Amino acid sequence: ILTYNGLVVFRNRAKEAWADIDVQLKRRYDLIPNLVETVKGYASHERELFEKVTEARARAMGAGNMKERGEAENALSQTLKTLFAVAENYPQ
């Protein structure tokens, strides 16, 4: 019974950790449109990049299983890095 209880505790901790991750990812998804709008004001010629960021965000939000979610998050992170690089080119 002790082993079972220990496993239940670990399972619950894992669920809580994933829930915390989901909250942070949702927060990230909610902030992305604001970031894109801010950068658009300075770099209006970067339309393709903005579309890529929007598509990557949509893919990440709609990912089903953990593998798809991980791949979608990696793609989103890469497009955000590019967006940050563009923002750094327009420091005003």
Helices and strands as residue ranges (DSSP letters): H 2-42, H 47-62, H 66-89
